Amino acid sequence: MSLKRPLELFLPLLALVLSCMPEKRVFYPPLSEQQLKEVLFASNKAYGEGKATEVVSMLEPLIDRFPQGPLKKEALKLLAFSYFSLKRYEKSSLYFQELLGSFPESGRDKSITLQAIRSFEKAGETHKIPPLAEGLLKTPLSSEEKKEVLKILAKSLGRINPVKALKNYELLQKEGVSEARQEAFSLIEECSREQLMEVEKAFSNHPFGVLARITLARLHLKEGQPAKAFFALETLRDKAKEKGVLNQWQKAWNDVRTEVKSQVLRVRMFPDGKRGLDFLKGAFLAGGVFGERVPWKMRLKFERSPEDTSGTLLFGVYGFEKGIKGLLELAKREGLTELALIGPGGERLKEVVSKAAKAQGLEVLRLGPDDKDKKEKAKGLLLVGEEKDICSVLAQGEGKGPKVFVLLPKDPSGLLRVCGRYMEGAFLACPFWESSTRDGVREFVQGYRSVYGESPSFQAALGYFEVIKALDPSFRSPLEDPFLLKVTRGSALELR
């Protein structure tokens, strides 16, 4: 059988295998010290004359024949610098890495460290830059060198540590580098949500922090949450103007306007009278009737509600049971085991309170007008009703001894003004509190006062947030949970 055919098949396979094998560096015996010095002398001369190619051709074949020591250090340095001159940054980076690794003292040489930083940047090995650059910044540098190092360091940190990067951009701005501001802004706009929150915290009263908040608003918009974006932007306008990022704010605001298409919203309208009017005022404010107050324009169609709701029942729709539950949890936390319930209402009120009390392991006694002795002995009073009824109970002195827990159908500001002196230490639950720190409340209250010249009622807040909720189903209205407060020195403090 002829061997020609098997050889024809075998030889290409052998060639393929050999081509895949890693290249081995050949090691030769060391040259004499005099020979090495002569090679280095010639290489230095060639480098000084701008002949980097000659340096590489002379030194690279011999680099492994240099013994560890000053001569090899000089050879590595020449190769690293020469490859950089030839714009072969990956090779330059390799030799700088070997130089700094084998001879750590090289890091104290400003010229070597600075060129190594440049080489690592060009080679895309930015993770190697920060320790070198941070060390270099602690040494005397010229103004131009400092600017260059700060810029390279800021870019290298970029996505890895935006806060540190921005601090370097801030230093660059102080050094008069005009483009540093825009580069910093571009970095912020590329940050993740978590990074933006870190930037906002680190630069709370700085243009970088304001831009981070604007960028977070843009993220809300991308996620289909225009209401969140609106509330994030609404209170930022003045701050954005003050910090010089008004253009960025305006673009984000316009994006919200563009994203929210013209639409008709059907909103349930409450009965005529002041409550219905307040509801309309809030709805108009949220619907964009008043120009730039919100960045959209909406057509609202109100459908009249046939039932006439009392204040307490109205609160029942928006948190009555949650309000009771919250107050009873507070009572248990205060060490009470039973409460005396005082207020209007029939079996529905009794049923809700009894169910919530049972869940908390509390006993609630329903007291009538003739149960004065029981009132005086009670360690806790649960008051439900309108302001005048609650004030009447408190003013008579029933609220002085026992701990008082009050469920209100509206903002407690009026109650505090009238009989706040009887309420020290009392706990309140209400459907709306205009001084709350909850998301969206402050923006709504400021806008309402600006447009109407008065403080909003619960119905106004309800109209406002129902329109926002209809616009953005993902939006969680601050009215979904009751506001729990404690009266301290005549003022109400929000508990949660």
Secondary structure by P-SEA (a helix, b strand, c coil): ccaaaaaaacaaaaaaaaaaccbbbbbcccccaaaaaaaaaaaaaaaaacaaaaaaaacccccccccccaaaaaaaaaaaaaaaaacaaaaaaaaaaaaaaacccccccaaaaaaaaaaaaaaccccccaaaaaaaaaccccaaaaaaaaaaaaaaaccccaaaaaaaaaaaaaacccaaaaaaaaaaaaccaaaaaaaaaaccccaaaaaaaaaaaaaaaaaccaaaaaaacccaaaaaaaacaaaaaaaaaaaaaaaccbbbbbbbbccccaaaaaaaaaaaaaaccccccccbbbbbbbbbbcccccaaaaaaaccaaaaaaaaaaaaaaacccbbbbbccccaaaaaaaaaaaaaacbbbbbbcccaaaaaaaccbbbbbccaaaaaaaaaaccccccbbbbbbcccaaaaaaacccccccbbbbccccccccccaaaaaaaaaaaaccccccaaaaaaaaaaaaaacccccccccbbbbbbbcccbbbbcc
